[in-house]
Amino acid sequence: MPAVIRSPDRHAERHSSPMLGVAGRLRARWRRVAARPDAGAASAELVIAMPLLLLMVMFVIQAGVWMHATHVAQAAATRAANAAAAYQASAAAGQDAGSQTLAAIGSGVLKNPSVSVTRTATEVRVEISGTAATVVPGIKWTVRAVVVRPVERFVPDTGAAP
């Protein structure tokens, strides 16, 4: 019995047949592709959807970082206003208190902070501004906190009690 040599691809003879020609091979390929019209769709969806999903997640994290930086700036502004509004205190005392608070709790999330303290005879105004730490490249969200507080002062009683 003669040995039969078989091709590893059972369709190899049909596709490589010279009688089939280019048009026949294209028709055969079209039939195979048409039998599975959604082949590769999952890969295309993944290539489009995953970067968008990751960008959305990064924006959510960026919003959280911005809110945390806003809370840090608000805490530092409140502490600076309390220090500057104290009886016989100065604007420099508020400036120092705000800078120390930012150094202690805000060095990671609040970048390039600036503390501005203005004290008049009746009120203290503290403004802290900076930018939130960046999670999404190219995004710079500014943070601003303003606290206005009355100054503690001695007011003599001029009226007589009845």
C-alpha angles and dihedrals in degrees: 000000000000118000115251116219111211126197115239089231112061091203094049094095094050094048097042095046111124090216092061094062129186095299092051092050091050091050091050091049091048090053091053093048093045090053089063107033096166098051109136094013093116091056092050091049091048092050091052101036103043098061090047091049092048091048090052091050091049091051090052090051090046090053090051092051090049092051091049091050089050091053091049091051091048092051092049092047092050092050092047092049092050091050094046094044094054119116110283093356126135139223088254090061089054091046091053093047092050093047092048092049092050091049091050102045110008108048093102104045105025112065124196096000121190124197121204120184122184120182124189129174092273109025147025123220120195123185123184121185136172142122129279119245112271122247098157109055114246095019119120115177115187122224123207131176125180126188124182117190134173116249118247106240140158114255113185118226106246099173123086118235114243 
